[in-house]
Amino acid sequence: MQTSSRGPGRATGVVLAALALAGCATGVQMTAPNRANVAVGDRMLAIAAPAGFCIDEEATASNANGAFALVTDCALLGQEGGRTPPVAAMMTASISASPEPATAGNSPIDELEAFLRTPRGRALLGRSGRSEATRIVQSARRDDVLYVLVEDRGTSPLPGVEPRFWRAFMTIDGRLAALTIQSFEGAGPDLQESLRHLVAFTAAMRAANPTG
């Protein structure tokens, strides 16, 4: 799959914004335990959790780069609607503030999929920041969403999580969204169950926002 000559550089900025967003929680409006409206560039978009999951308000942020939210089982946040026992995993959602128009006939997801297979892309895709420690185990496209199973054997900034985890990439109102699920080591859902939760997360995000 070919990308434009400026694709990798543009994709680098998009992935950095989507995977490493941090900042103060301005522009965030919690409307329900499982939904937050967030300022993303010049518009308000929604972060919506699937059934049984809630948004951690204290870990939801919006800044000039975009928006970020931490999502986990409602029971772990002391909210109703969770599972018994609770799902021992955490999910994140990040939305880049910059619109990502297609170039040279490729969609932003096309360009990103190619970029993530480069050393620079793998370094951003993993948690350790080391391309040599990170590999793509498998990837698949479903309903215009790119799902990537990542293995990172480097040092993780998040202790106590499994080395393999799923990421999903999609566009929401022309912005790139990156969703991730990470299981707690030895206690969380297996990879197939994790993928089911992530698919439900992408469906909830799509239903709550403009398409495209």
C-alpha positions in Angstrom: 0.0 0.0 0.0 1.5 3.3 -1.1 1.4 6.5 1.0 2.0 10.0 -0.1 5.5 11.5 0.2 4.5 13.4 3.3 2.4 10.6 4.8 4.9 9.2 7.4 5.6 12.6 8.8 2.0 13.5 9.0 1.1 10.1 10.4 3.8 10.6 13.1 2.1 13.7 14.3 -1.3 12.0 14.3 -0.1 9.0 16.2 1.8 11.1 18.7 -1.3 13.1 19.4 -3.5 10.1 19.6 -1.3 7.8 21.7 0.6 10.3 23.9 -2.0 13.0 24.6 -1.8 14.6 28.0 -3.0 17.9 29.5 -5.5 19.6 31.7 -9.1 18.6 31.7 -10.6 21.7 30.2 -13.3 21.3 27.6 -14.7 18.1 29.1 -18.4 17.7 30.0 -19.4 14.5 31.7 -23.0 13.8 30.7 -23.3 10.3 32.1 -20.9 7.8 33.8 -20.3 6.2 30.4 -20.2 9.4 28.2 -18.2 12.6 28.1 -18.4 15.4 25.6 -14.9 16.7 24.8 -13.5 19.7 22.9 -11.6 18.4 19.9 -10.2 21.3 17.8 -13.1 23.5 16.8 -15.9 21.1 17.7 -17.4 18.9 20.5 -17.2 15.2 20.1 -18.2 12.3 22.4 -16.3 9.6 24.1 -18.7 6.8 24.8 -18.0 3.6 26.7 -19.6 0.3 25.9 -22.1 -1.4 28.3 -20.6 -2.2 31.6 -17.8 0.3 31.3 -17.5 3.8 32.7 -15.3 6.8 32.1 -12.8 7.9 34.7 -13.6 11.6 35.0 -10.3 12.4 36.7 -8.3 10.8 33.8 -10.3 12.5 31.0 -8.4 15.4 29.4 -8.8 17.8 26.5 -6.1 20.2 25.2 -4.8 21.6 21.9 -3.8 18.2 20.6 -7.1 16.6 21.1 -8.9 14.5 23.8 -8.1 11.5 26.0 -10.2 9.3 28.3 -9.5 6.3 30.5 -12.3 3.7 30.6 -12.7 0.8 32.9 -15.3 -1.5 34.4 -17.9 0.6 36.2 -17.5 -1.5 39.3 -13.8 -0.5 39.6 -14.9 3.1 39.7 -17.7 2.6 42.2 -20.4 3.0 39.6 -23.4 0.9 39.0 -23.7 -1.3 35.9 -20.4 -3.1 36.2 -19.7 -6.8 36.1 -19.2 -9.4 38.9 -16.3 -10.0 39.0 -15.3 -6.8 37.2 -13.3 -6.9 34.0 -9.7 -6.6 35.0 -8.7 -4.3 32.1 -8.5 -0.7 31.1 -9.3 1.0 27.9 -8.3 4.3 26.6 -9.7 6.6 23.8 -7.8 9.4 22.2 -9.0 11.7 19.4 -6.6 13.9 17.5 -7.6 17.6 17.1 -6.3 17.9 13.5 -8.5 16.8 10.7 -6.9 14.1 8.5 -8.0 14.3 4.9 -7.2 11.5 2.6 -4.3 12.0 0.2 -3.4 10.4 -3.1 -6.5 8.3 -3.0 -5.7 6.8 0.4 -7.7 7.2 3.5 -6.0 8.3 6.8 -6.4 4.7 8.0 -4.6 3.4 4.8 -1.7 5.7 5.4 -1.5 4.9 9.1 -1.7 1.1 8.5 1.4 1.3 6.3 3.2 3.7 8.6 2.7 1.5 11.7 4.8 -1.3 10.0 7.8 0.9 9.8 10.4 1.1 12.7 9.2 4.6 13.6 5.6 3.4 13.5 6.2 0.4 15.7 8.0 2.6 18.3 4.9 4.7 18.6 2.5 1.7 18.5 4.1 0.0 21.5 4.4 1.2 25.1 8.1 1.1 25.6 9.0 3.4 22.6 11.4 0.8 21.3 10.7 -0.5 17.8 13.0 -3.5 18.3 10.9 -4.6 21.3 7.6 -4.1 19.5 5.9 -6.2 16.8 2.6 -6.4 15.2 1.2 -9.9 15.9 -1.8 -9.5 13.6 -4.0 -6.8 12.1 -7.4 -6.7 10.5 -9.8 -4.2 9.0 -13.4 -4.4 9.9 -16.1 -1.8 9.1 -13.4 0.9 8.4 -11.7 0.2 11.7 -8.1 -1.0 11.8 -7.5 -3.5 14.7 -3.9 -4.2 15.6 -2.7 -6.8 18.1 0.6 -5.5 19.5 3.3 -7.2 21.5 5.8 -5.1 23.4 8.6 -6.9 25.3 10.3 -3.6 26.3 10.0 -1.9 29.7 6.4 -0.7 30.1 5.5 2.6 31.7 2.4 0.7 32.9 3.4 -2.0 35.4 1.2 -5.0 35.8 -0.3 -5.2 32.3 0.1 -8.0 29.7 2.7 -7.6 27.0 0.1 -8.2 24.3 -2.7 -5.7 23.8 -5.1 -4.5 21.1 -5.3 -1.1 19.5 -8.0 0.1 17.2 -7.9 3.1 14.8 -10.8 4.8 13.2 -11.9 8.2 12.0 -14.5 10.3 13.8 -15.8 13.3 12.0 -12.5 13.4 10.1 -10.3 13.1 13.2 -8.2 10.0 13.9 -9.3 8.1 17.0 -7.1 5.5 18.7 -8.7 3.1 21.2 -6.7 0.6 23.3 -7.5 -2.2 25.7 -4.9 -3.5 28.1 -5.5 -6.5 30.4 -4.0 -6.6 33.9 -1.4 -9.3 34.1 -2.6 -12.7 35.2 -6.1 -11.5 35.9 -7.6 -9.8 32.9 -9.6 -11.1 29.9 -7.9 -13.2 27.2 -7.1 -11.6 23.8 -10.3 -12.8 22.2 -12.5 -11.3 25.0 -10.4 -8.2 24.9 -11.0 -7.8 21.2 -14.8 -8.2 21.8 -14.7 -5.4 24.3 -12.7 -3.2 21.9 -15.1 -3.9 19.1 -18.0 -2.8 21.4 -16.0 0.3 22.3 -15.6 1.3 18.6 -19.3 0.7 18.0 -20.2 2.9 21.0 -17.9 5.7 19.7 -19.3 5.5 16.2 -22.9 5.6 17.4 -22.2 8.7 19.6 -20.4 10.8 16.9 -20.7 12.0 13.3 -19.4 9.4 10.9 -16.4 10.0 8.5 
